Amino acid sequence: MTAHRAGLAALGNTPLGDVPGDVRRLDLAVLTGIAAFLGSRLPEGGPWTADQVADALGAAPRHRWIPGRWLTVLADEALVESSAPGRYHRPRRYRRAELAAVRDTLDRARRGLGYPETLTRYLLESLRLLPEQLRDEVSAQTLLFPDGEFGVAAAAYRDNLVNAYLNAAAVEYVRRLAPGRTLELGAGTGSLTVGLLPVLRGCATEYLFTDLSAFFLEEARVRFGGYAFLRAEVLDFSQDLAAQCGPGPFDLVIAVNAAHNAPHVGELLARIRGLLAPGGALLLVETCREHHQSLTSMPFLLSARPGGTRPERRDTRAGTDRTYLTREEWRDSLAAAGLTPRLDLPPVDHPLAAFSQRLFVAARNP
Amino acid sequence: MTPLPSPARDLTRIWAELLGLDPGEIGPDASFLRLGGDSVLAVRMSALVRKRLGVELALSDVTVEITLSALADLVARRGGDGGTAGRALPVDIRRRPDPDAPFPLMPLQQGYFVGQHDGWELSYDSAHFYGDMALRDMDADEAEETLADALHRLALHQPTLRARITPDGMQHVLPPDAPGAIPRPRVHDLRGAGEEEIRATLETVRHEMATTGPDPLTGPGLDVRLTLLPGDRGRLHTAMSLIAMDGWSATLLNRELLALAADWNAVPAPLEVDFGDYVTSIGRLRATGQWAADRDWWWDRLDDAPPPPALPLRADPRDVAPTLMDTREARLDAARWAALREACAAHGVTPSAAMLTAFSVVLARWAGHRRMLLNTLQLNRLPLHPDIHRTIGAFASTLLVPVALDAGRTFAELAVERQRSFGEHAGHSLISGVEVARELARRRGTTRPVAPVVFQSTLGMDAAVGERQARSAGPLGELDFADFYHQLRTPQVALEARFWEMNAEMVFAFSLVAEVFEADQVDAAFRGLVELVEALADGSGWERVVELPGAVDAPRDGRLSLGGPAAAETAVAAGPPRDELEQRIALLWEEILDVPVLDRATSFFSVGGDSLLAVRTLARLAKDVGVAMRVRRFLDAPTVAGLAEAVRERGAAQ
């Protein structure tokens, strides 16, 4: 079975025709929520600069860039009027009945995309708490990991159509690869790990589960305690890898929704290539376009640490406030690092491509 | 082996969280109460202990006087023996497989249900609570949509808002998409009206909502309305059926409704269990030894129970047909309420215990004797699940409290004794007070209410539910807590004293049947209560010896007073049923009560009948013989022969 077929098999008979429409509806619902928030908070008059908007909202220094990001997107979608570059009018007021309709649309689209109910609650809650998030009174992490639990993150990264597809495709690929040593970077909640470990029994000699934050490691040690070959360690992949995890070689390196956090993706890929055994593979799950639905959470996670400065991007994203690389940029970067594409899923003309979440596998030539 | 972490650290954290203290401020030997805790917070605490530490605490374990070190010992004992000590509550909660399936009424719900059938003296067409509050800075164009949206979301979140009662006394929840399942608000638009029209309309709306409560037999147990007034002002009116929701629920409902109105994107944390799950789980209590032990504890004491306070009456309760209860109300502002709480903590009693004592003192002076039976409304729910205290439903129960005030004591001494005695009775509350009262009535051979004077307190609930009621309700505007009107209508009650918190103030009120009391006596009694409460808040009332009447029991001197002798019942000659109608009734009773009924003098209530079964019996009889009987008429002579006589009378009249 090909990885693509295995991915589709995981979805059973779910009809996929509405997926692109639902992705779009979910995006617009969240974006409308942001417009309604700005409409109810900004003073009359204007037009305002992004800085003036940040002032009006009382944004904490590290989050001051965020209103500007929203306004750019809102202007693109014609939800905010921009009379001159960088100057924005207050969005119109929304009636309660309109917002109730937005809430219903959001929930229907959520259901259509296979996300559990938790996601609706999470998205609405993060919208409701935008003022507190901006003022740094409530952290995006608190919302994503309520009570320190992973339920919301699991919904966002695992329990939905596209992640079910991508994870099943990845598992199928790894089953056939049968790697001995695996390194996972930025493993976080282990959304793919949990599916991989069962197929690695028998072939695996080591699975090095790493993350920048020890918050995830203890959980992983408990949860995956049944796999003697799993080790969980702190690792910062913006630094030299070999110095932190030994020189390798690894048969498989995995990074799920993590690699874009590197300040320079080309440098990261070169380091990973240096760790791969000949014939070894790099498996990436990446978002290739920032969707509006993440605008109430992701920007806050990307702000500087309190008191610090925002991490600079030194690759093709330099000088922009983009978080993600496009599909083409990933293909180019992988090739430039001397890694040969093996998988690039879902096919671009498939309805699941609307999520802009992709699975890349690229191998080091033997 | 690594030693297990002591529970003390987790418990300190729980206390710190509930009491808003730094963990460092919590010494091992300070009681929960001294640190600012109270009984409702203690319920929340035991829910947290269950959730976080997986340890079940018995109701009687968690008293407000417990210290952290004592609790830690208890938790270590209960958690450490591998469960051999048995569970604190002998049942646990289970989700019902079908959330729409019918389930029985709780005992107090039955009482209200029967009351709506005119089953008692002092009955009304509906048992309900009505309140309205002023709003300002309202966005009038948005207000109706906003309120409808909030009510819709609340009805999805809280199944009880979709509950219905069936004519045979069961209840069930309508699925959200059933016709009429989601209550909708009604709007009275008076923005263009003159002052006189506004005044008249408000009076009409109040009268209508106060005299015609929502009836879950025919629609939602909730009636929400909005009046739009000139100048961006308005009023929010709510009437809640007591069959569907209790006083705790009323507070929850207001908070959640207004939070949902304030924010279109507010989402309440989901509830893992519902009221039906609770009722069916509690139903299994009856099969346990602990329930039987509590029943026996009460049965052993019932013959010594005193009558209610012998308050002088101007009319016999059975002869009046009230439509509304009268109200007296007073408030303690935020500062004095805080001072009262501190004074209570300093004397080692909860505010509820202090208020129960104050009410008892006022009653003793009014009735002229010191020993009396009171009824209390219990809003605490058995902590079967951490979500229970966030659930709307008719959880409430009653607890009979015999009160005996000793002469020559200070108020502080009386309050400590009241708290001790109350705790002792509450510690045996697996059997509902409604059932205890029913047994007491059976032993006394009366169908009149045995405890028509009621005490109700939700003091401490603000802290137990967490954050305070928000002032702003978004497009609905700002709430004006000072401009609040309310009205209670509850059957079998001659006088009820209520104490609750609102916007950081303490509010207290009498609700009473004005037709039976002398108004100047009510005024004097309420004035006495206000003076006493104020003296407790300013600290001067605690160490004084309380002036009380000399008599222990009521001098029953033939004057009309509460709890006086029932009208003599006509004696029925014993023997087998005399005619076809009597035979038919005896057979019907046998079928409904599942016991042989051989004698025409058999009392319905001596062979297992209760008021709910009485309603069912009369419904059957109406179908079989075509004669519709009022419950109250049946209760006047609840024998086979008496019922046959009543049917013949009624048939002749029809």
Boltz contact constraints between the chains, C-beta under 6 A:
constraints:
  - contact:
      token1: [A, 96]
      token2: [B, 142]
      max_distance: 6.0
  - contact:
      token1: [A, 96]
      token2: [B, 145]
      max_distance: 6.0
  - contact:
      token1: [A, 96]
      token2: [B, 146]
      max_distance: 6.0
  - contact:
      token1: [A, 96]
      token2: [B, 149]
      max_distance: 6.0
  - contact:
      token1: [A, 97]
      token2: [B, 145]
      max_distance: 6.0
  - contact:
      token1: [A, 99]
      token2: [B, 264]
      max_distance: 6.0
  - contact:
      token1: [A, 100]
      token2: [B, 149]
      max_distance: 6.0
  - contact:
      token1: [A, 121]
      token2: [B, 267]
      max_distance: 6.0
  - contact:
      token1: [A, 124]
      token2: [B, 265]
      max_distance: 6.0
  - contact:
      token1: [A, 124]
      token2: [B, 267]
      max_distance: 6.0
  - contact:
      token1: [A, 125]
      token2: [B, 267]
      max_distance: 6.0
  - contact:
      token1: [A, 127]
      token2: [B, 265]
      max_distance: 6.0
  - contact:
      token1: [A, 128]
      token2: [B, 263]
      max_distance: 6.0
  - contact:
      token1: [A, 128]
      token2: [B, 265]
      max_distance: 6.0
  - contact:
      token1: [A, 128]
      token2: [B, 266]
      max_distance: 6.0
